[in-house]
Amino acid sequence: MKRRHYYQIISEYRRLRSLYGTDLRQICLQLIRQFGQLIASYNSSDRTAAATVADNDTDRSDDQHWIQCVIYSLAAYEFKCEIKPSAASVTAAIASYGVSNNNNIKSLMNIAQEVGISYTMAAQYVLQNRYNHDKSLTKTMSANTSHIADGRLAVDVMLCHLNDIVFGNHSNHMTNNSGLVFESEVSQLLHRNDISYVSERQLRIDDCFDVTPDFKLNVPLIVKTLGVANNTVAANHCTDGSDICLIKVNNYFAKNNTKFIVDNDSTANYTPINWIECKSMFASDLCHSKYYRNQYSNYVNRFGSGLVIYKYGYVRPVPVQYTLNIIITDRLPKIMHTF
């Protein structure tokens, strides 16, 4: 996504936040109505061919679902960065719950809206501070409200988690599942092409690494990127799906000096990668820079250069200081074989 388009969406998001408060569902619906066509343009039919995985078994024909995912991912990250409740707002939420106002007892959702915190946060603060439950018990009660003795509070906590599409239990499960599905897609792509790798779980358990990529390649792949002639890829290490493919060098140890570069494209650039990280999200500048400092730079120090895939896109161009030794794309690339 171009930077100016991203700023247009963020500007409208902030305006809607002032109108709808913490009701992110309504904010996302309004953003989809206003920017749906813009988001769809980044998923246009002329790029569908680049979205295929190996044998053309995946496409992005469901534009509406794609639009919803991009808008939600973008808005949810901004919302998470903004929602940092003050001590005053937490105290107000705890004190006002259960207090009758003209024979009308406010729900936790209404209180959260008034004091400007998320529904789930309001529920957690009431459980933990007003009823003196520790964090472990609060987590258990939030996951299973049948453990809450107060029936009205149990219903309020359940409604908070159902309607909180960022911090709620249900939204957390959906986000985690989305990430697992995307990792599975990448894993299937590697398996179909007989590419050997070590998973994140194996690296953590067997090799005791504390920070690990999703896939550590046992034999490096060659990333072919286009656009070097006009410096678009060379400067930013960022590609469209149609601008990138992975090359598996099958005769790496052959005695003859066979070239894996099978074309004469002067605009192509070839870079070896040792790991792949996949994120089922949209990445803003702030989001990517945090991941680069906390994760990607550590991967580079341990394993060398790598490939980062943001499933729902990212803001272009990425600042150069956050692209060192990594290549960024928003599509699952094809894999070519050389013999």
Secondary structure, DSSP 4 states (H G I P E B T S, - for coil): -BHHHHHHHHHHHHHHHHHHTT-HHHHHHHHHHHHHHHHHHTT-GGGGGGG--TTT------HHHHHHHHHHHHHHHHHHHH----HHHHHHHHHHTT-EETTEEPPHHHHHHHHT--HHHHHHHIIIIIS---HHHHHHHHH-GGG-S-HHHHHHHHHHHHH-TTTSHHHHHHHHHHHHHHHHHHHHHHHHTT--EEEHHHHHHTS--SS--SEEEEEEEEEEE--TTTTHHHHH-B--GGGEEEEEETTTT-SS---S--S--TT-EEEEEEEEEEESS-B-HHHHHHHIIIIIHHHHHHH--EEEEETT-B-BSPPGGG-TTEEEESSPPEEEEE-
